[in-house]
Amino acid sequence: MFKQLENIDSAFKYIRTYTIVMILGNLLFSCFCYYKSYDLAAKVQGKIYVLYGDKVIEAFSDDRKNYIPVEARAHVKEFHRLFFTLDPDERSIQENLTKAMYLADGSAKERYQSLKESGFYTNVISGNVSQRIEVDSVQIDFNQTPYYFKCYATIKIKRPTSITTRSLITEGYLQDAQSTDNNSHGFLILHWSILQNNDLSIINR
């Protein structure tokens, strides 16, 4: 009888040990599965799939601060492209300038109003003038906020009788802003001004 009780006690200890090991094993396995699932979810959230034609391209998201210099220069270039690209078409001029006004504060609008009142855009249309800008470089000081910038560019003005090349230097400040459909880079140009806009050459046709 005592031997039978000992066998029952041993069996009970064995079952208890086995149960504890199984519970601990399941707990560790559950923790591992949770960790891997969380890690996988984090990786998936960082992936972006871009549809390019009939191809799907995988991209990865990153913190915006890593791209501030690139975004800032792109913003300055885009503003200058919109503001200084002109064709003898009133609708085209208005569309470009409207887009440019979303990227800067009132200083850009003041410059636009001044040019408009002086008849500059009317002369562009009536004179069949085409103007293009090539931004050579954008220097930005990221050690202060808002960020001070200086833009160096070349403007080519094509008239029926001549082609004029001009040197353009502007300056201003960049302030962080909310990214929108009209301001994709998320910056706003402040206190924009033209420092230099001089003729480099004139070629008669």
N, C-alpha and C positions, 0 to 999 in steps of 0.2 A: 504493500500500500504506500509506504514511504517512497519507494522507488518510483511509483506511478506519479506521486505528487511532485517529485523532483523532475520527472520528465515534463510534466505540465508547466512547472515553473521555468524550466529551461526553454520550452517552446514559447512561453509567454515573453521571456526576455528576448528571444530571437525575433519574434514578431514585432516587439516594441522597437528593437534596434533597426530592423528592416524598415519599419514604418517611418522612423525618424530620418533614416538615410534617404528614403524615397521623397519625404517632404522637403528635406534640404536640397535634394537634387532637383526636384521640380521648381523650388524657389529660385535656385541659381539659374536654371534654364530659362525661367520666366524673366528674370532680370536681364539675362543676356539677350533674349528676344526683344525685350523692350528697348534696350540700348541700341541694338542694331536697327530696329524700326525707326527710332528717333533720329539716328545718324543718317539713315536712308532718306527720311522725310526732309531733313535739313539739306541734303545734297540735291534732292529733287527740286526743292524750292529755289535753289540757287541756279537752276538751269532754265534757259529760255530757248524755245524752238522757233526759228525764223523760217517762214516759207518764202523761198526765193525761186520764182518760176515754178518748176515742177520738182524742186529739190527742197528737202527739209534740212536746215543747218542748225546744229546745236551751238548755243552760246551760253555764257555764264554771267550772272549778275555779280556786281562788285560794289563796294562802298563808294559813294560819289566823291568823297574827299580825295580818292586816288586819281580822279580824273579832272579835278578842278582846273589845273593849268590848261589842259586840252580844251575843256569846255569854255573856259574864259576867252581863250584866243579865238575859238570858233565863233563865239558870240560877237566879239569885236569885228571880225572879218565879215560876218553875215550882215551886221548893221551897215558897215561901210559899203558893202556890195549893193544892198537895197537902196541906200541913200544916194549913191553916186552913179548907179547904172541908169542911163537915160536913153530913151528912143523918142523919135518924133511922133509919139502917140500919147495923147492925153490920158487915156485909160490905163495904159501900161505904167506911166509915170505915177499916177495916183495909187495904183495897186501896190507898187514897190514902196512908196513913201508911207502908205498906211501901215504896211507890215513893219517898216523901220521904226515907226512911232511906238510900237509895242515894246521895242527893245531899249528905249532910252527915256529919259525924263523930259521935262519941259524945255531944256536947253536945245534939244534937237528940233523940237517944234518951233521954237523961236527962230532958229536958223532957216527952217523951211518957210516960215511965214515971211521972213525978210527977203528971201530969194523970190518968193511968189509975188510979193508986192512990187519988187523991182522989175518984174516982167521977165525974169530969167527963164522960167518954164515955157512961157509964151514964145520967147525967142528960139528955144530949142525946137519947138514944134514947127514954127513958121520957117526957121532956117534949115530944116531937115538935118538936124544935128544928132549924132549918135555918140554916146559917151560910155566908156568902160573903165573899170578900176582894177588894178592888180595890187593886192596887198603884199608888200615885200616882207614885212616883219611886224610883230606885235610884242612890245616889251611890257611886262606886267610885274609890279612889285607886290609879292604875296606876303610881305612882312608887315603889312598894315591893312586895316579894313576901314572903309572900302578900299579895294585894290586900285592903286594908281596905274594907268596904262598910257603908253605912247604908241601910236600907230604910224608906220611909214608905208606909203603907197605911191603908185604911179598911175596917173590918169591919162587916157588917150581920148582926145576929142576929135571926131571925124566930121568935117564939114564938106560940102560939095567942092570947095576950092582949096582946102588945106587939111592937114593932120597935125594937131598940136599935142605935144607930150608935156605933162605937168607933174611936178613933184608935190606930193601932199603929205603933210605931217599934222596929225591931230592928237589931242590928249583928252583925258577924262578919268573917271573913276568907275569901278565896277562894284555893284552891291548885289548880294545874294537876293534872289527873288524866287517866287513859286514858279515851278515849271508848268507851262500850259501849252495848248495847241499853238498859240500865237507867240510863245516864248519858250521854245523847247530846251534851251540851255540853262534856264533858271538864273539869269543875271539881269541887272538893269544898269544901263550906262547913265552916270550922273555928271553934271557940269561939263558937258562935251563942248570942245572948242577947236577951231582950226588954227594951228600955229603957222603953217606955211602952205601956200598954194601958188607956186611959181612956175613959169614956163621954162621948160628945159630945151625944147626944140620945136620948130615950126617947119613943116614940109609942105610946099605949095604943090598942088596937083596940076 
